[in-house]
Structure formats: structure tokens, C-alpha cells
Amino acid sequence: MKRHIETTQGLTKNFFDRDVKIVARDLLGCGLCVRSRQGQIKRQVISETEAYDGEKDLACHASRGRTARTEVMYGPSGYCYVYLCYGVHWLLNVVTGSMGYPAAVLIRGSQEIEGPGRLTKSLGVDGSFNGSKLSKRNRLWIEPKEARVTHIRSGPRVGVDYAGEHWAKVPYRFWFSKG
């Protein structure tokens, strides 16, 4: 079994080189960090994620094959896939798994902010982060969790009814509640 290494620089590629559902669950409690161009660091504890698992997953953007938009999903793990949703909200995903297999985790919320669009707006994440490696050098990284996360739940993803009954109901959304 491959161990992931956690460093003060953030989670390493080994953490993201795993099955998307495992990564989605293990990101809960980790710190999502963004450094502004002025040097200010904003940090949010990830409390909700969703997994998107390759071309067979009809809710995944890669279900229609490789395109200019989804190219980053086919690349190495530990990179950002950021896209504009409904022309309004930037959504942040983290590429996972093997090179050539398009899987990513959507960061849906933090302990302080509900909703993926509100989270990226608060942190200043936009399309300029698309395709960038998660690292302090690139201004966006994920730090290891500071405490064990309990009370983890899973259920259907949000807003994917278009993917058909099966894919709309798979329990690929993960969250934890305080308590």
C-alpha cells in the first residue's frame, strides 16, 4: 500500500495518486490555502467534497471524452481543474489517480463557507488557477488535517440529475458534521 507523505509544504502528489473516492473522503478536515498576490494567506478547513470518477461517470465532465476543457483531468494528479459554472461561479477541483484517467474531487465547502462557488469567491480562486499544480509556489495548496475527522457521511452529489438515475444517486458526496 502506497503511503502519502504530509509536509509543511502541503500534501504531496502521493496523496492525490489514489482512487478519487478515497481522496475525496481523506480531504475532509484538510486546510485549503490560497495566498493572494499581496501575500495574504486565506485558509479554510474542507468540510464537503464530491468525487467524479472517469469517463464512465455520466456526471463527470470527462464523460464526453477528452476536450480542451477536460485536458487537465487526464494529466498528473495534484493539479487544479477550475471551471466556470453557469457563467457565474468558479469551481475548484483537484485531479486524482493515474495519469490518463480523468478523475477529480470538487471542493464543495468548508467549515465556514457552504457552496463551492461561495468558497472560491471568498478565497479568490478563479480560472487563472486552472492547470496549476497544488503548491505554495503556485499560491494554492492543501495542508494536512490538524485533527482526526469523525462523523463522516456520504450521499448523492448535488445538481447532477442530468447524469441519469444511477449516476445522480451514487454516494460520491462526502461531508462531516461537528459533534
C-alpha positions as a LaTeX table, in Angstrom:
\begin{tabular}{lrrr}
\hline
Residue & $x$ (\AA) & $y$ (\AA) & $z$ (\AA) \\
\hline
Met1 & 0.00 & 0.00 & 0.00 \\
Lys2 & 1.38 & 3.38 & $-1.03$ \\
Arg3 & 1.66 & 5.86 & 1.85 \\
His4 & 1.10 & 9.53 & 1.26 \\
Ile5 & 3.59 & 11.93 & 2.73 \\
Glu6 & 2.46 & 15.04 & 4.50 \\
Thr7 & 4.79 & 18.02 & 4.72 \\
Thr8 & 4.63 & 21.60 & 5.87 \\
Gln9 & 4.52 & 22.46 & 2.16 \\
Gly10 & 1.18 & 20.71 & 1.85 \\
Leu11 & 0.01 & 17.32 & 0.71 \\
Thr12 & 2.29 & 15.65 & $-1.82$ \\
Lys13 & 1.45 & 14.02 & $-5.15$ \\
Asn14 & 1.28 & 10.60 & $-3.48$ \\
Phe15 & $-1.78$ & 11.75 & $-1.54$ \\
Phe16 & $-3.61$ & 12.51 & $-4.79$ \\
Asp17 & $-2.32$ & 9.42 & $-6.67$ \\
Arg18 & $-5.18$ & 7.31 & $-5.32$ \\
Asp19 & $-8.78$ & 6.45 & $-6.12$ \\
Val20 & $-10.88$ & 9.61 & $-6.35$ \\
Lys21 & $-13.41$ & 8.41 & $-3.76$ \\
Ile22 & $-10.67$ & 7.77 & $-1.20$ \\
Val23 & $-9.07$ & 11.16 & $-1.85$ \\
Ala24 & $-12.46$ & 12.90 & $-1.62$ \\
Arg25 & $-13.03$ & 11.39 & 1.81 \\
Asp26 & $-9.46$ & 11.98 & 3.02 \\
Leu27 & $-9.55$ & 15.67 & 2.04 \\
Leu28 & $-12.16$ & 16.29 & 4.73 \\
Gly29 & $-10.52$ & 18.27 & 7.52 \\
Cys30 & $-7.56$ & 19.34 & 5.40 \\
Gly31 & $-6.72$ & 23.03 & 5.02 \\
Leu32 & $-7.36$ & 24.65 & 1.64 \\
Cys33 & $-4.92$ & 27.57 & 1.42 \\
Val34 & $-4.64$ & 30.43 & $-1.04$ \\
Arg35 & $-2.06$ & 33.21 & $-0.99$ \\
Ser36 & $-3.18$ & 36.48 & $-2.57$ \\
Arg37 & $-0.87$ & 38.42 & $-4.88$ \\
Gln38 & $-0.29$ & 40.75 & $-1.91$ \\
Gly39 & 0.92 & 37.83 & 0.22 \\
Gln40 & $-2.10$ & 37.37 & 2.50 \\
Ile41 & $-2.93$ & 33.70 & 3.17 \\
Lys42 & $-6.54$ & 32.61 & 3.48 \\
Arg43 & $-7.18$ & 29.13 & 4.89 \\
Gln44 & $-10.41$ & 27.15 & 5.06 \\
Val45 & $-10.93$ & 23.67 & 6.51 \\
Ile46 & $-12.50$ & 21.44 & 3.85 \\
Ser47 & $-15.81$ & 20.02 & 5.09 \\
Glu48 & $-17.51$ & 18.80 & 1.90 \\
Thr49 & $-16.30$ & 17.19 & $-1.33$ \\
Glu50 & $-17.63$ & 15.30 & $-4.35$ \\
Ala51 & $-15.86$ & 12.64 & $-6.42$ \\
Tyr52 & $-16.06$ & 12.48 & $-10.22$ \\
Asp53 & $-14.75$ & 9.16 & $-11.48$ \\
Gly54 & $-13.73$ & 8.99 & $-15.13$ \\
Glu55 & $-15.45$ & 8.75 & $-18.49$ \\
Lys56 & $-17.98$ & 6.12 & $-17.34$ \\
Asp57 & $-19.32$ & 8.52 & $-14.67$ \\
Leu58 & $-22.00$ & 10.45 & $-16.56$ \\
Ala59 & $-21.82$ & 13.33 & $-14.07$ \\
Cys60 & $-18.08$ & 13.78 & $-14.76$ \\
His61 & $-17.06$ & 16.38 & $-17.35$ \\
Ala62 & $-14.85$ & 13.70 & $-18.92$ \\
Ser63 & $-17.89$ & 11.53 & $-19.73$ \\
Arg64 & $-17.90$ & 13.11 & $-23.20$ \\
Gly65 & $-14.24$ & 12.36 & $-23.73$ \\
Arg66 & $-11.09$ & 14.39 & $-23.83$ \\
Thr67 & $-11.61$ & 18.05 & $-24.70$ \\
Ala68 & $-9.65$ & 21.26 & $-24.27$ \\
Arg69 & $-11.71$ & 21.92 & $-21.12$ \\
Thr70 & $-11.08$ & 18.50 & $-19.55$ \\
Glu71 & $-7.45$ & 18.05 & $-20.66$ \\
Val72 & $-6.12$ & 18.82 & $-17.16$ \\
Met73 & $-8.18$ & 15.92 & $-15.75$ \\
Tyr74 & $-6.18$ & 13.47 & $-17.89$ \\
Gly75 & $-2.87$ & 14.79 & $-16.57$ \\
Pro76 & $-0.96$ & 14.15 & $-13.37$ \\
Ser77 & $-2.69$ & 14.15 & $-10.01$ \\
Gly78 & $-2.35$ & 17.06 & $-7.62$ \\
Tyr79 & $-3.30$ & 19.70 & $-10.19$ \\
Cys80 & $-6.23$ & 22.13 & $-10.19$ \\
Tyr81 & $-9.17$ & 21.78 & $-12.54$ \\
Val82 & $-11.05$ & 25.08 & $-12.26$ \\
Tyr83 & $-14.02$ & 25.87 & $-14.47$ \\
Leu84 & $-16.77$ & 28.46 & $-14.69$ \\
Cys85 & $-20.18$ & 27.07 & $-13.78$ \\
Tyr86 & $-23.24$ & 28.65 & $-15.43$ \\
Gly87 & $-21.05$ & 31.61 & $-16.39$ \\
Val88 & $-21.12$ & 32.79 & $-12.77$ \\
His89 & $-19.12$ & 30.70 & $-10.27$ \\
Trp90 & $-15.58$ & 29.35 & $-10.48$ \\
Leu91 & $-15.45$ & 25.80 & $-9.10$ \\
Leu92 & $-12.26$ & 24.19 & $-7.80$ \\
Asn93 & $-11.49$ & 20.52 & $-8.41$ \\
Val94 & $-8.34$ & 18.55 & $-7.63$ \\
Val95 & $-7.15$ & 15.95 & $-10.14$ \\
Thr96 & $-6.58$ & 12.48 & $-8.67$ \\
Gly97 & $-5.50$ & 8.99 & $-9.66$ \\
Ser98 & $-3.37$ & 7.74 & $-12.53$ \\
Met99 & $-2.09$ & 9.79 & $-15.42$ \\
Gly100 & $-4.51$ & 9.39 & $-18.34$ \\
Tyr101 & $-7.53$ & 8.54 & $-16.15$ \\
Pro102 & $-9.80$ & 11.60 & $-15.75$ \\
Ala103 & $-10.90$ & 11.84 & $-12.12$ \\
Ala104 & $-11.22$ & 14.85 & $-9.85$ \\
Val105 & $-12.58$ & 15.95 & $-6.49$ \\
Leu106 & $-14.81$ & 19.03 & $-6.33$ \\
Ile107 & $-14.20$ & 21.06 & $-3.18$ \\
Arg108 & $-17.82$ & 21.85 & $-2.20$ \\
Gly109 & $-17.44$ & 23.68 & 1.09 \\
Ser110 & $-15.54$ & 24.49 & 4.24 \\
Gln111 & $-16.43$ & 24.72 & 7.91 \\
Glu112 & $-17.16$ & 28.41 & 7.41 \\
Ile113 & $-18.49$ & 28.57 & 3.85 \\
Glu114 & $-21.18$ & 26.44 & 2.22 \\
Gly115 & $-21.20$ & 26.06 & $-1.53$ \\
Pro116 & $-18.34$ & 25.64 & $-3.99$ \\
Gly117 & $-18.93$ & 28.99 & $-5.72$ \\
Arg118 & $-19.02$ & 30.94 & $-2.47$ \\
Leu119 & $-15.86$ & 29.18 & $-1.30$ \\
Thr120 & $-13.82$ & 30.04 & $-4.41$ \\
Lys121 & $-15.10$ & 33.62 & $-4.38$ \\
Ser122 & $-14.10$ & 34.05 & $-0.74$ \\
Leu123 & $-10.62$ & 32.64 & $-1.39$ \\
Gly124 & $-10.06$ & 34.48 & $-4.67$ \\
Val125 & $-9.84$ & 31.32 & $-6.78$ \\
Asp126 & $-10.60$ & 31.88 & $-10.46$ \\
Gly127 & $-9.77$ & 30.44 & $-13.86$ \\
Ser128 & $-6.15$ & 31.55 & $-13.60$ \\
Phe129 & $-5.55$ & 28.58 & $-11.27$ \\
Asn130 & $-6.75$ & 26.03 & $-13.85$ \\
Gly131 & $-3.98$ & 23.59 & $-14.72$ \\
Ser132 & $-1.68$ & 24.73 & $-11.92$ \\
Lys133 & 0.00 & 22.31 & $-9.55$ \\
Leu134 & $-1.11$ & 22.48 & $-5.93$ \\
Ser135 & 1.87 & 24.13 & $-4.24$ \\
Lys136 & 2.77 & 27.17 & $-2.21$ \\
Arg137 & 4.80 & 28.41 & $-5.17$ \\
Asn138 & 1.60 & 28.47 & $-7.26$ \\
Arg139 & $-0.37$ & 30.20 & $-4.48$ \\
Leu140 & $-2.86$ & 27.36 & $-3.89$ \\
Trp141 & $-2.16$ & 24.28 & $-1.78$ \\
Ile142 & $-3.80$ & 21.84 & 0.62 \\
Glu143 & $-2.35$ & 21.24 & 4.07 \\
Pro144 & $-2.74$ & 18.03 & 6.09 \\
Lys145 & $-5.58$ & 17.88 & 8.57 \\
Glu146 & $-4.72$ & 19.02 & 12.06 \\
Ala147 & $-7.14$ & 16.67 & 13.81 \\
Arg148 & $-8.89$ & 13.41 & 13.08 \\
Val149 & $-12.22$ & 13.91 & 11.34 \\
Thr150 & $-15.19$ & 11.93 & 12.62 \\
His151 & $-18.88$ & 11.80 & 11.78 \\
Ile152 & $-18.19$ & 11.47 & 8.04 \\
Arg153 & $-21.26$ & 10.93 & 5.92 \\
Ser154 & $-21.81$ & 10.25 & 2.23 \\
Gly155 & $-24.70$ & 10.70 & $-0.15$ \\
Pro156 & $-25.65$ & 11.66 & $-3.70$ \\
Arg157 & $-23.86$ & 14.53 & $-5.41$ \\
Val158 & $-25.65$ & 17.85 & $-5.79$ \\
Gly159 & $-27.12$ & 19.06 & $-9.10$ \\
Val160 & $-26.28$ & 16.07 & $-11.32$ \\
Asp161 & $-29.77$ & 14.84 & $-12.24$ \\
Tyr162 & $-28.78$ & 15.19 & $-15.92$ \\
Ala163 & $-26.46$ & 12.18 & $-15.45$ \\
Gly164 & $-29.32$ & 9.70 & $-15.20$ \\
Glu165 & $-30.83$ & 7.90 & $-12.25$ \\
His166 & $-27.82$ & 5.72 & $-11.39$ \\
Trp167 & $-25.11$ & 8.40 & $-11.56$ \\
Ala168 & $-27.29$ & 11.00 & $-9.87$ \\
Lys169 & $-27.70$ & 8.72 & $-6.85$ \\
Val170 & $-24.23$ & 7.26 & $-6.28$ \\
Pro171 & $-22.91$ & 8.29 & $-2.83$ \\
Tyr172 & $-19.89$ & 10.23 & $-4.10$ \\
Arg173 & $-20.50$ & 13.32 & $-1.93$ \\
Phe174 & $-18.70$ & 13.33 & 1.41 \\
Trp175 & $-19.05$ & 15.68 & 4.35 \\
Phe176 & $-18.57$ & 15.80 & 8.07 \\
Ser177 & $-20.59$ & 17.44 & 10.75 \\
Lys178 & $-19.38$ & 18.84 & 14.01 \\
Gly179 & $-20.27$ & 16.82 & 17.02 \\
\hline
\end{tabular}
